[in-house]
Amino acid sequence: MQQDPTQGCATVVMDTIPRVMCCIAAEMHKPEATELSVPQFRALMFIKHHEGVSLSSVAEHLGTTLSSTSKLVDGLVERTYVTRETADDDRRRVILAVTESGEAVLEAVRQAALSHLVERLTRLSASECSTIVRAMKLLQSAFA
């Protein structure tokens, strides 16, 4: 029986994305690569893309408890990567935002990861790289 093309595509995406993410995560775990842990990086990226987000939303995104997310965010606030303010309409709600130094560290991490990916992708031809770019743009569109 022939597999549905959409099912086959989904299978390849499910099998490939975790491998790419493991490669990026391994690079981030190198001491010289960055001063952020993967959860800190993920939290910073989430806060950057959801300006004014609450602590509970970050916890939900990370799949961690509110308590452990609070500790993680405390560390980011202490390092001046994130600001934490109380919401005007609800003093129990905390609003988070990435600072300029947080943006700078995110860019440094991004550049380190990009450099590592370039090293891994150099074995591909220009045509293969173009194919991947087209495929990634299709994925971006599908998940926008």
LUMDODO-311333 format. One record per residue: residue number from 1; residue in one letter; z, y, x of N, C-alpha, C, O in turn. Coordinates in steps of 0.2 Angstrom, whole numbers. Each point is the difference from the previous one (the first is absolute). Layout:
@i=NUM	aa=A	n.up=Z	n.north=Y	n.east=X	ca.up=Z	ca.north=Y	ca.east=X	c.up=Z	c.north=Y	c.east=X	o.up=Z	o.north=Y	o.east=X
...
//
This chain:
@i=1	aa=M	n.up=0	n.north=-6	n.east=4	ca.up=0	ca.north=6	ca.east=-4	c.up=0	c.north=6	c.east=4	o.up=4	o.north=1	o.east=5
@i=2	aa=Q	n.up=-8	n.north=4	n.east=-6	ca.up=-1	ca.north=6	ca.east=4	c.up=6	c.north=5	c.east=-2	o.up=1	o.north=1	o.east=-6
@i=3	aa=Q	n.up=1	n.north=2	n.east=11	ca.up=6	ca.north=5	ca.east=-1	c.up=-3	c.north=7	c.east=-2	o.up=-5	o.north=2	o.east=2
@i=4	aa=D	n.up=8	n.north=1	n.east=-7	ca.up=-1	ca.north=7	ca.east=-2	c.up=0	c.north=4	c.east=5	o.up=5	o.north=0	o.east=4
@i=5	aa=P	n.up=-10	n.north=5	n.east=-3	ca.up=-1	ca.north=4	ca.east=6	c.up=6	c.north=5	c.east=0	o.up=3	o.north=1	o.east=6
@i=6	aa=T	n.up=0	n.north=1	n.east=-11	ca.up=6	ca.north=4	ca.east=0	c.up=6	c.north=-3	c.east=2	o.up=4	o.north=2	o.east=4
@i=7	aa=Q	n.up=-3	n.north=-9	n.east=-6	ca.up=5	ca.north=-4	ca.east=3	c.up=0	c.north=-1	c.east=7	o.up=5	o.north=0	o.east=4
@i=8	aa=G	n.up=-11	n.north=-1	n.east=-1	ca.up=-2	ca.north=-1	ca.east=7	c.up=2	c.north=6	c.east=4	o.up=3	o.north=0	o.east=5
@i=9	aa=C	n.up=-5	n.north=6	n.east=-8	ca.up=2	ca.north=6	ca.east=3	c.up=7	c.north=1	c.east=1	o.up=3	o.north=2	o.east=5
@i=10	aa=A	n.up=1	n.north=-3	n.east=-11	ca.up=7	ca.north=1	ca.east=0	c.up=3	c.north=-4	c.east=5	o.up=5	o.north=2	o.east=3
@i=11	aa=T	n.up=-7	n.north=-8	n.east=-3	ca.up=3	ca.north=-5	ca.east=5	c.up=-1	c.north=2	c.east=7	o.up=5	o.north=0	o.east=4
@i=12	aa=V	n.up=-11	n.north=3	n.east=-2	ca.up=-1	ca.north=2	ca.east=7	c.up=5	c.north=6	c.east=1	o.up=3	o.north=1	o.east=5
@i=13	aa=V	n.up=-3	n.north=4	n.east=-10	ca.up=5	ca.north=6	ca.east=1	c.up=7	c.north=-3	c.east=1	o.up=3	o.north=3	o.east=4
@i=14	aa=M	n.up=-1	n.north=-7	n.east=-8	ca.up=7	ca.north=-3	ca.east=0	c.up=1	c.north=-3	c.east=7	o.up=6	o.north=0	o.east=3
@i=15	aa=D	n.up=-11	n.north=-4	n.east=0	ca.up=1	ca.north=-3	ca.east=6	c.up=-1	c.north=5	c.east=6	o.up=3	o.north=-2	o.east=5
@i=16	aa=T	n.up=-6	n.north=7	n.east=-6	ca.up=-2	ca.north=5	ca.east=6	c.up=5	c.north=5	c.east=1	o.up=3	o.north=2	o.east=5
@i=17	aa=I	n.up=-1	n.north=2	n.east=-11	ca.up=4	ca.north=5	ca.east=1	c.up=7	c.north=-1	c.east=3	o.up=2	o.north=4	o.east=5
@i=18	aa=P	n.up=2	n.north=-10	n.east=-6	ca.up=6	ca.north=-1	ca.east=3	c.up=-1	c.north=-1	c.east=8	o.up=4	o.north=2	o.east=4
@i=19	aa=R	n.up=-10	n.north=-5	n.east=-2	ca.up=-1	ca.north=-1	ca.east=7	c.up=-1	c.north=7	c.east=3	o.up=3	o.north=1	o.east=6
@i=20	aa=V	n.up=-6	n.north=4	n.east=-9	ca.up=-1	ca.north=6	ca.east=3	c.up=6	c.north=4	c.east=0	o.up=2	o.north=3	o.east=5
@i=21	aa=M	n.up=2	n.north=-4	n.east=-10	ca.up=7	ca.north=4	ca.east=0	c.up=5	c.north=-3	c.east=5	o.up=4	o.north=4	o.east=3
@i=22	aa=C	n.up=-5	n.north=-11	n.east=-2	ca.up=4	ca.north=-3	ca.east=5	c.up=-1	c.north=3	c.east=7	o.up=4	o.north=1	o.east=4
@i=23	aa=C	n.up=-11	n.north=0	n.east=-3	ca.up=-2	ca.north=3	ca.east=7	c.up=3	c.north=7	c.east=1	o.up=2	o.north=2	o.east=5
@i=24	aa=I	n.up=-3	n.north=2	n.east=-11	ca.up=3	ca.north=7	ca.east=1	c.up=7	c.north=0	c.east=1	o.up=3	o.north=3	o.east=4
@i=25	aa=A	n.up=1	n.north=-8	n.east=-8	ca.up=7	ca.north=0	ca.east=0	c.up=2	c.north=-2	c.east=7	o.up=5	o.north=2	o.east=3
@i=26	aa=A	n.up=-8	n.north=-7	n.east=0	ca.up=1	ca.north=-2	ca.east=7	c.up=0	c.north=5	c.east=5	o.up=4	o.north=1	o.east=4
@i=27	aa=E	n.up=-9	n.north=4	n.east=-5	ca.up=-1	ca.north=5	ca.east=4	c.up=6	c.north=5	c.east=-1	o.up=2	o.north=3	o.east=5
@i=28	aa=M	n.up=0	n.north=-2	n.east=-11	ca.up=5	ca.north=5	ca.east=-1	c.up=7	c.north=-3	c.east=2	o.up=5	o.north=4	o.east=2
@i=29	aa=H	n.up=-4	n.north=-10	n.east=-1	ca.up=6	ca.north=-3	ca.east=3	c.up=1	c.north=1	c.east=7	o.up=5	o.north=-1	o.east=3
@i=30	aa=K	n.up=-11	n.north=3	n.east=1	ca.up=1	ca.north=1	ca.east=7	c.up=4	c.north=6	c.east=1	o.up=-2	o.north=6	o.east=-3
@i=31	aa=P	n.up=7	n.north=-6	n.east=8	ca.up=4	ca.north=6	ca.east=1	c.up=-4	c.north=6	c.east=2	o.up=2	o.north=6	o.east=-3
@i=32	aa=E	n.up=-7	n.north=-6	n.east=6	ca.up=-4	ca.north=5	ca.east=3	c.up=-5	c.north=3	c.east=-6	o.up=-2	o.north=6	o.east=1
@i=33	aa=A	n.up=1	n.north=-10	n.east=-6	ca.up=-5	ca.north=2	ca.east=-5	c.up=3	c.north=6	c.east=-5	o.up=-4	o.north=4	o.east=-1
@i=34	aa=T	n.up=10	n.north=-5	n.east=-1	ca.up=3	ca.north=5	ca.east=-4	c.up=7	c.north=-1	c.east=-1	o.up=3	o.north=-5	o.east=3
@i=35	aa=E	n.up=0	n.north=10	n.east=-5	ca.up=8	ca.north=0	ca.east=-1	c.up=2	c.north=-1	c.east=-7	o.up=5	o.north=0	o.east=-2
@i=36	aa=L	n.up=-10	n.north=-3	n.east=-2	ca.up=1	ca.north=-1	ca.east=-7	c.up=0	c.north=-8	c.east=-1	o.up=-4	o.north=-3	o.east=3
@i=37	aa=S	n.up=8	n.north=0	n.east=-7	ca.up=-1	ca.north=-6	ca.east=-3	c.up=-5	c.north=-1	c.east=-5	o.up=-2	o.north=6	o.east=-3
@i=38	aa=V	n.up=0	n.north=-12	n.east=1	ca.up=-5	ca.north=0	ca.east=-5	c.up=2	c.north=2	c.east=-7	o.up=-3	o.north=4	o.east=-3
@i=39	aa=P	n.up=9	n.north=-5	n.east=1	ca.up=3	ca.north=2	ca.east=-6	c.up=0	c.north=8	c.east=0	o.up=-1	o.north=3	o.east=-5
@i=40	aa=Q	n.up=3	n.north=0	n.east=11	ca.up=1	ca.north=7	ca.east=0	c.up=-7	c.north=3	c.east=0	o.up=-1	o.north=5	o.east=-4
@i=41	aa=F	n.up=-4	n.north=-8	n.east=7	ca.up=-7	ca.north=2	ca.east=0	c.up=-2	c.north=0	c.east=-8	o.up=-3	o.north=5	o.east=-2
@i=42	aa=R	n.up=4	n.north=-11	n.east=-1	ca.up=-2	ca.north=0	ca.east=-7	c.up=3	c.north=5	c.east=-4	o.up=-3	o.north=3	o.east=-5
@i=43	aa=A	n.up=9	n.north=-2	n.east=6	ca.up=4	ca.north=5	ca.east=-4	c.up=-3	c.north=7	c.east=1	o.up=-1	o.north=4	o.east=-5
@i=44	aa=L	n.up=0	n.north=-2	n.east=11	ca.up=-3	ca.north=6	ca.east=2	c.up=-7	c.north=1	c.east=-4	o.up=-1	o.north=5	o.east=-2
@i=45	aa=M	n.up=-3	n.north=-10	n.east=3	ca.up=-6	ca.north=0	ca.east=-3	c.up=0	c.north=1	c.east=-8	o.up=-4	o.north=4	o.east=-3
@i=46	aa=F	n.up=9	n.north=-7	n.east=0	ca.up=0	ca.north=0	ca.east=-7	c.up=3	c.north=7	c.east=-2	o.up=-3	o.north=3	o.east=-5
@i=47	aa=I	n.up=8	n.north=-1	n.east=9	ca.up=2	ca.north=7	ca.east=-2	c.up=-5	c.north=5	c.east=1	o.up=-1	o.north=5	o.east=-4
@i=48	aa=K	n.up=-3	n.north=-5	n.east=9	ca.up=-6	ca.north=4	ca.east=2	c.up=-5	c.north=0	c.east=-6	o.up=-2	o.north=6	o.east=-2
@i=49	aa=H	n.up=1	n.north=-11	n.east=-1	ca.up=-5	ca.north=-1	ca.east=-5	c.up=2	c.north=1	c.east=-7	o.up=-3	o.north=1	o.east=-5
@i=50	aa=H	n.up=10	n.north=0	n.east=5	ca.up=3	ca.north=1	ca.east=-7	c.up=6	c.north=6	c.east=1	o.up=5	o.north=-2	o.east=-1
@i=51	aa=E	n.up=-8	n.north=7	n.east=3	ca.up=5	ca.north=6	ca.east=1	c.up=5	c.north=1	c.east=-5	o.up=-2	o.north=0	o.east=-6
@i=52	aa=G	n.up=8	n.north=1	n.east=7	ca.up=5	ca.north=1	ca.east=-4	c.up=3	c.north=-7	c.east=-4	o.up=3	o.north=0	o.east=-5
@i=53	aa=V	n.up=-5	n.north=-5	n.east=8	ca.up=2	ca.north=-7	ca.east=-2	c.up=7	c.north=-1	c.east=0	o.up=4	o.north=3	o.east=4
@i=54	aa=S	n.up=-1	n.north=-7	n.east=-9	ca.up=7	ca.north=-2	ca.east=0	c.up=2	c.north=-6	c.east=5	o.up=-5	o.north=-4	o.east=2
@i=55	aa=L	n.up=11	n.north=4	n.east=-1	ca.up=2	ca.north=-6	ca.east=5	c.up=-1	c.north=-7	c.east=-4	o.up=-2	o.north=-4	o.east=4
@i=56	aa=S	n.up=3	n.north=4	n.east=-10	ca.up=-1	ca.north=-6	ca.east=-4	c.up=-8	c.north=-2	c.east=0	o.up=-1	o.north=-6	o.east=1
@i=57	aa=S	n.up=-3	n.north=10	n.east=-1	ca.up=-7	ca.north=-1	ca.east=1	c.up=-2	c.north=-3	c.east=7	o.up=-4	o.north=-5	o.east=0
@i=58	aa=V	n.up=7	n.north=8	n.east=5	ca.up=-1	ca.north=-3	ca.east=7	c.up=3	c.north=-7	c.east=0	o.up=-4	o.north=-4	o.east=3
@i=59	aa=A	n.up=10	n.north=3	n.east=-6	ca.up=3	ca.north=-7	ca.east=0	c.up=-5	c.north=-5	c.east=-3	o.up=-1	o.north=-5	o.east=2
@i=60	aa=E	n.up=-2	n.north=7	n.east=-8	ca.up=-4	ca.north=-4	ca.east=-4	c.up=-6	c.north=-2	c.east=4	o.up=-3	o.north=-5	o.east=1
@i=61	aa=H	n.up=0	n.north=10	n.east=3	ca.up=-6	ca.north=0	ca.east=4	c.up=1	c.north=-5	c.east=6	o.up=-4	o.north=-5	o.east=1
@i=62	aa=L	n.up=10	n.north=6	n.east=2	ca.up=2	ca.north=-5	ca.east=6	c.up=2	c.north=-7	c.east=-2	o.up=0	o.north=-4	o.east=4
@i=63	aa=G	n.up=2	n.north=4	n.east=-11	ca.up=3	ca.north=-7	ca.east=-2	c.up=7	c.north=-1	c.east=3	o.up=2	o.north=-5	o.east=1
@i=64	aa=T	n.up=2	n.north=11	n.east=0	ca.up=7	ca.north=-1	ca.east=2	c.up=5	c.north=3	c.east=-4	o.up=-2	o.north=3	o.east=-5
@i=65	aa=T	n.up=8	n.north=-4	n.east=6	ca.up=5	ca.north=3	ca.east=-4	c.up=1	c.north=7	c.east=1	o.up=-3	o.north=3	o.east=5
@i=66	aa=L	n.up=6	n.north=0	n.east=-10	ca.up=1	ca.north=8	ca.east=0	c.up=4	c.north=1	c.east=6	o.up=-1	o.north=5	o.east=4
@i=67	aa=S	n.up=6	n.north=-9	n.east=-3	ca.up=5	ca.north=1	ca.east=6	c.up=-4	c.north=0	c.east=7	o.up=1	o.north=4	o.east=4
@i=68	aa=S	n.up=-5	n.north=-9	n.east=-3	ca.up=-3	ca.north=-1	ca.east=6	c.up=-6	c.north=5	c.east=1	o.up=-1	o.north=3	o.east=5
@i=69	aa=T	n.up=-2	n.north=-1	n.east=-11	ca.up=-5	ca.north=6	ca.east=1	c.up=4	c.north=6	c.east=1	o.up=-3	o.north=4	o.east=4
@i=70	aa=S	n.up=8	n.north=-3	n.east=-6	ca.up=4	ca.north=6	ca.east=1	c.up=2	c.north=1	c.east=7	o.up=-1	o.north=5	o.east=3
@i=71	aa=K	n.up=3	n.north=-11	n.east=0	ca.up=2	ca.north=0	ca.east=8	c.up=-7	c.north=2	c.east=4	o.up=1	o.north=3	o.east=5
@i=72	aa=L	n.up=-6	n.north=-6	n.east=-7	ca.up=-7	ca.north=1	ca.east=3	c.up=-1	c.north=7	c.east=0	o.up=-2	o.north=3	o.east=5
@i=73	aa=V	n.up=2	n.north=0	n.east=-11	ca.up=-2	ca.north=7	ca.east=-1	c.up=5	c.north=5	c.east=4	o.up=-2	o.north=5	o.east=2
@i=74	aa=D	n.up=9	n.north=-7	n.east=-2	ca.up=5	ca.north=4	ca.east=4	c.up=-3	c.north=0	c.east=7	o.up=1	o.north=6	o.east=3
@i=75	aa=G	n.up=-3	n.north=-11	n.east=0	ca.up=-3	ca.north=0	ca.east=7	c.up=-6	c.north=4	c.east=0	o.up=0	o.north=4	o.east=6
@i=76	aa=L	n.up=-4	n.north=-4	n.east=-10	ca.up=-6	ca.north=5	ca.east=0	c.up=2	c.north=7	c.east=-1	o.up=-3	o.north=5	o.east=3
@i=77	aa=V	n.up=8	n.north=-4	n.east=-7	ca.up=3	ca.north=7	ca.east=-1	c.up=3	c.north=3	c.east=7	o.up=-1	o.north=5	o.east=2
@i=78	aa=E	n.up=5	n.north=-10	n.east=1	ca.up=4	ca.north=2	ca.east=6	c.up=-5	c.north=2	c.east=6	o.up=1	o.north=4	o.east=4
@i=79	aa=R	n.up=-7	n.north=-8	n.east=-4	ca.up=-5	ca.north=1	ca.east=5	c.up=-5	c.north=6	c.east=-2	o.up=-5	o.north=1	o.east=3
@i=80	aa=T	n.up=7	n.north=2	n.east=-9	ca.up=-4	ca.north=6	ca.east=-2	c.up=-7	c.north=-2	c.east=-2	o.up=-5	o.north=5	o.east=0
@i=81	aa=Y	n.up=3	n.north=-11	n.east=-2	ca.up=-6	ca.north=-2	ca.east=-3	c.up=-1	c.north=1	c.east=-7	o.up=-5	o.north=1	o.east=-3
@i=82	aa=V	n.up=11	n.north=-1	n.east=-1	ca.up=0	ca.north=1	ca.east=-7	c.up=5	c.north=5	c.east=-2	o.up=6	o.north=0	o.east=3
@i=83	aa=T	n.up=-7	n.north=4	n.east=-8	ca.up=5	ca.north=4	ca.east=-3	c.up=2	c.north=-3	c.east=-7	o.up=-4	o.north=-4	o.east=-3
@i=84	aa=R	n.up=10	n.north=5	n.east=2	ca.up=3	ca.north=-3	ca.east=-6	c.up=4	c.north=5	c.east=-4	o.up=4	o.north=4	o.east=2
@i=85	aa=E	n.up=-6	n.north=-2	n.east=-8	ca.up=3	ca.north=5	ca.east=-4	c.up=1	c.north=-3	c.east=-7	o.up=-2	o.north=-5	o.east=-2
@i=86	aa=T	n.up=7	n.north=8	n.east=-1	ca.up=2	ca.north=-2	ca.east=-7	c.up=-4	c.north=3	c.east=-5	o.up=-2	o.north=6	o.east=1
@i=87	aa=A	n.up=0	n.north=-9	n.east=-6	ca.up=-5	ca.north=2	ca.east=-5	c.up=4	c.north=6	c.east=-4	o.up=6	o.north=-1	o.east=-2
@i=88	aa=D	n.up=-10	n.north=6	n.east=0	ca.up=3	ca.north=5	ca.east=-4	c.up=3	c.north=-2	c.east=-7	o.up=5	o.north=2	o.east=-2
@i=89	aa=D	n.up=-9	n.north=-6	n.east=-1	ca.up=1	ca.north=-2	ca.east=-7	c.up=5	c.north=-6	c.east=0	o.up=3	o.north=-2	o.east=-6
@i=90	aa=D	n.up=-2	n.north=-2	n.east=11	ca.up=5	ca.north=-5	ca.east=0	c.up=3	c.north=-1	c.east=7	o.up=-3	o.north=-3	o.east=5
@i=91	aa=R	n.up=9	n.north=5	n.east=-4	ca.up=4	ca.north=-1	ca.east=6	c.up=0	c.north=-7	c.east=3	o.up=1	o.north=0	o.east=6
@i=92	aa=R	n.up=-2	n.north=-5	n.east=-10	ca.up=1	ca.north=-7	ca.east=3	c.up=-7	c.north=-2	c.east=3	o.up=0	o.north=-5	o.east=4
@i=93	aa=R	n.up=-5	n.north=9	n.east=-5	ca.up=-7	ca.north=-2	ca.east=2	c.up=-1	c.north=4	c.east=7	o.up=1	o.north=6	o.east=0
@i=94	aa=V	n.up=-3	n.north=-10	n.east=5	ca.up=-2	ca.north=2	ca.east=6	c.up=-7	c.north=1	c.east=1	o.up=-4	o.north=-5	o.east=-2
@i=95	aa=I	n.up=1	n.north=10	n.east=5	ca.up=-7	ca.north=1	ca.east=1	c.up=-1	c.north=0	c.east=7	o.up=3	o.north=4	o.east=4
@i=96	aa=L	n.up=-8	n.north=-8	n.east=-2	ca.up=-2	ca.north=0	ca.east=7	c.up=-7	c.north=3	c.east=2	o.up=-4	o.north=0	o.east=-4
@i=97	aa=A	n.up=4	n.north=2	n.east=10	ca.up=-7	ca.north=3	ca.east=2	c.up=0	c.north=-1	c.east=8	o.up=5	o.north=0	o.east=3
@i=98	aa=V	n.up=-11	n.north=-1	n.east=-1	ca.up=-1	ca.north=-1	ca.east=8	c.up=-1	c.north=7	c.east=3	o.up=-3	o.north=5	o.east=-3
@i=99	aa=T	n.up=7	n.north=-4	n.east=9	ca.up=0	ca.north=6	ca.east=3	c.up=-6	c.north=0	c.east=5	o.up=-4	o.north=-5	o.east=1
@i=100	aa=E	n.up=3	n.north=11	n.east=3	ca.up=-5	ca.north=0	ca.east=5	c.up=1	c.north=-5	c.east=5	o.up=-5	o.north=-3	o.east=3
@i=101	aa=S	n.up=11	n.north=2	n.east=-1	ca.up=1	ca.north=-5	ca.east=6	c.up=-1	c.north=-7	c.east=-3	o.up=-2	o.north=-4	o.east=4
@i=102	aa=G	n.up=3	n.north=3	n.east=-10	ca.up=-2	ca.north=-6	ca.east=-3	c.up=-7	c.north=-1	c.east=-1	o.up=-3	o.north=-6	o.east=2
@i=103	aa=E	n.up=-1	n.north=11	n.east=-3	ca.up=-7	ca.north=0	ca.east=0	c.up=-3	c.north=-2	c.east=7	o.up=-4	o.north=-4	o.east=1
@i=104	aa=A	n.up=7	n.north=7	n.east=4	ca.up=-2	ca.north=-1	ca.east=7	c.up=1	c.north=-7	c.east=2	o.up=-4	o.north=-3	o.east=3
@i=105	aa=V	n.up=10	n.north=0	n.east=-5	ca.up=2	ca.north=-7	ca.east=2	c.up=-5	c.north=-5	c.east=-3	o.up=-2	o.north=-5	o.east=2
@i=106	aa=L	n.up=0	n.north=7	n.east=-9	ca.up=-4	ca.north=-4	ca.east=-3	c.up=-7	c.north=0	c.east=3	o.up=-3	o.north=-5	o.east=0
@i=107	aa=E	n.up=1	n.north=11	n.east=2	ca.up=-7	ca.north=0	ca.east=4	c.up=0	c.north=-4	c.east=6	o.up=-5	o.north=-3	o.east=2
@i=108	aa=A	n.up=11	n.north=4	n.east=2	ca.up=0	ca.north=-4	ca.east=6	c.up=0	c.north=-8	c.east=-1	o.up=-4	o.north=-3	o.east=4
@i=109	aa=V	n.up=7	n.north=1	n.east=-9	ca.up=0	ca.north=-7	ca.east=-2	c.up=-7	c.north=-2	c.east=-2	o.up=-3	o.north=-5	o.east=2
@i=110	aa=R	n.up=0	n.north=9	n.east=-6	ca.up=-7	ca.north=-1	ca.east=-2	c.up=-5	c.north=-1	c.east=5	o.up=-4	o.north=-4	o.east=1
@i=111	aa=Q	n.up=5	n.north=9	n.east=4	ca.up=-4	ca.north=0	ca.east=6	c.up=1	c.north=-6	c.east=4	o.up=-5	o.north=-3	o.east=3
@i=112	aa=A	n.up=11	n.north=0	n.east=-2	ca.up=1	ca.north=-6	ca.east=4	c.up=-3	c.north=-6	c.east=-4	o.up=-3	o.north=-4	o.east=4
@i=113	aa=A	n.up=4	n.north=4	n.east=-10	ca.up=-3	ca.north=-6	ca.east=-4	c.up=-7	c.north=0	c.east=0	o.up=-3	o.north=-5	o.east=1
@i=114	aa=L	n.up=0	n.north=11	n.east=-1	ca.up=-8	ca.north=1	ca.east=0	c.up=-2	c.north=-2	c.east=7	o.up=-5	o.north=-4	o.east=0
@i=115	aa=S	n.up=8	n.north=5	n.east=5	ca.up=-2	ca.north=-2	ca.east=7	c.up=0	c.north=-7	c.east=1	o.up=-4	o.north=-3	o.east=2
@i=116	aa=H	n.up=10	n.north=0	n.east=-5	ca.up=0	ca.north=-8	ca.east=0	c.up=-5	c.north=-3	c.east=-4	o.up=-3	o.north=-5	o.east=2
@i=117	aa=L	n.up=1	n.north=8	n.east=-8	ca.up=-5	ca.north=-3	ca.east=-4	c.up=-7	c.north=1	c.east=3	o.up=-4	o.north=-5	o.east=0
@i=118	aa=V	n.up=3	n.north=10	n.east=4	ca.up=-6	ca.north=1	ca.east=3	c.up=-1	c.north=-5	c.east=6	o.up=-5	o.north=-3	o.east=0
@i=119	aa=E	n.up=10	n.north=2	n.east=3	ca.up=0	ca.north=-6	ca.east=5	c.up=-2	c.north=-7	c.east=-3	o.up=-4	o.north=-3	o.east=3
@i=120	aa=R	n.up=7	n.north=2	n.east=-9	ca.up=-1	ca.north=-6	ca.east=-3	c.up=-8	c.north=-1	c.east=-3	o.up=-3	o.north=-5	o.east=0
@i=121	aa=L	n.up=1	n.north=11	n.east=-2	ca.up=-7	ca.north=0	ca.east=-3	c.up=-6	c.north=1	c.east=5	o.up=-5	o.north=0	o.east=-2
@i=122	aa=T	n.up=7	n.north=1	n.east=8	ca.up=-5	ca.north=1	ca.east=5	c.up=-5	c.north=-6	c.east=1	o.up=-6	o.north=1	o.east=2
@i=123	aa=R	n.up=9	n.north=-7	n.east=-4	ca.up=-5	ca.north=-6	ca.east=1	c.up=-5	c.north=0	c.east=-6	o.up=-4	o.north=-5	o.east=0
@i=124	aa=L	n.up=5	n.north=9	n.east=-5	ca.up=-5	ca.north=0	ca.east=-5	c.up=-6	c.north=5	c.east=2	o.up=0	o.north=4	o.east=3
@i=125	aa=S	n.up=-6	n.north=-6	n.east=-6	ca.up=-6	ca.north=4	ca.east=1	c.up=0	c.north=6	c.east=-4	o.up=5	o.north=1	o.east=-5
@i=126	aa=A	n.up=-9	n.north=4	n.east=6	ca.up=0	ca.north=6	ca.east=-4	c.up=-2	c.north=-2	c.east=-7	o.up=3	o.north=3	o.east=-5
@i=127	aa=S	n.up=-7	n.north=-7	n.east=4	ca.up=-2	ca.north=-2	ca.east=-7	c.up=6	c.north=-4	c.east=-4	o.up=1	o.north=2	o.east=-6
@i=128	aa=E	n.up=2	n.north=-6	n.east=10	ca.up=6	ca.north=-3	ca.east=-3	c.up=5	c.north=6	c.east=-2	o.up=4	o.north=-1	o.east=-5
@i=129	aa=C	n.up=-3	n.north=5	n.east=9	ca.up=5	ca.north=6	ca.east=-1	c.up=-2	c.north=4	c.east=-6	o.up=4	o.north=2	o.east=-4
@i=130	aa=S	n.up=-11	n.north=-1	n.east=3	ca.up=-2	ca.north=4	ca.east=-6	c.up=1	c.north=-4	c.east=-6	o.up=1	o.north=3	o.east=-5
@i=131	aa=T	n.up=-2	n.north=-10	n.east=5	ca.up=1	ca.north=-4	ca.east=-5	c.up=8	c.north=0	c.east=-3	o.up=1	o.north=1	o.east=-6
@i=132	aa=I	n.up=3	n.north=-1	n.east=11	ca.up=7	ca.north=1	ca.east=-1	c.up=2	c.north=7	c.east=-3	o.up=4	o.north=0	o.east=-5
@i=133	aa=V	n.up=-7	n.north=5	n.east=7	ca.up=1	ca.north=7	ca.east=-2	c.up=-2	c.north=0	c.east=-8	o.up=3	o.north=3	o.east=-4
@i=134	aa=R	n.up=-9	n.north=-6	n.east=3	ca.up=-3	ca.north=0	ca.east=-7	c.up=5	c.north=-4	c.east=-5	o.up=2	o.north=2	o.east=-5
@i=135	aa=A	n.up=1	n.north=-8	n.east=8	ca.up=4	ca.north=-4	ca.east=-4	c.up=7	c.north=4	c.east=-1	o.up=2	o.north=-1	o.east=-6
@i=136	aa=M	n.up=0	n.north=4	n.east=11	ca.up=7	ca.north=4	ca.east=-1	c.up=-1	c.north=5	c.east=-5	o.up=5	o.north=2	o.east=-4
@i=137	aa=K	n.up=-11	n.north=2	n.east=4	ca.up=-1	ca.north=5	ca.east=-5	c.up=0	c.north=-3	c.east=-7	o.up=2	o.north=4	o.east=-5
@i=138	aa=L	n.up=-5	n.north=-10	n.east=4	ca.up=0	ca.north=-3	ca.east=-6	c.up=7	c.north=-2	c.east=-2	o.up=2	o.north=1	o.east=-6
@i=139	aa=L	n.up=2	n.north=-3	n.east=10	ca.up=7	ca.north=-2	ca.east=-1	c.up=4	c.north=7	c.east=-2	o.up=3	o.north=0	o.east=-5
@i=140	aa=Q	n.up=-4	n.north=5	n.east=9	ca.up=3	ca.north=6	ca.east=-2	c.up=-2	c.north=2	c.east=-7	o.up=5	o.north=3	o.east=-4
@i=141	aa=S	n.up=-11	n.north=-3	n.east=2	ca.up=-2	ca.north=2	ca.east=-6	c.up=3	c.north=-5	c.east=-6	o.up=2	o.north=3	o.east=-5
@i=142	aa=A	n.up=-2	n.north=-9	n.east=6	ca.up=3	ca.north=-5	ca.east=-4	c.up=7	c.north=1	c.east=-2	o.up=3	o.north=-1	o.east=-5
@i=143	aa=F	n.up=1	n.north=4	n.east=10	ca.up=7	ca.north=0	ca.east=0	c.up=2	c.north=8	c.east=-1	o.up=6	o.north=1	o.east=1
@i=144	aa=A	n.up=-11	n.north=3	n.east=-2	ca.up=2	ca.north=7	ca.east=0	c.up=4	c.north=2	c.east=-7	o.up=2	o.north=5	o.east=-1
//
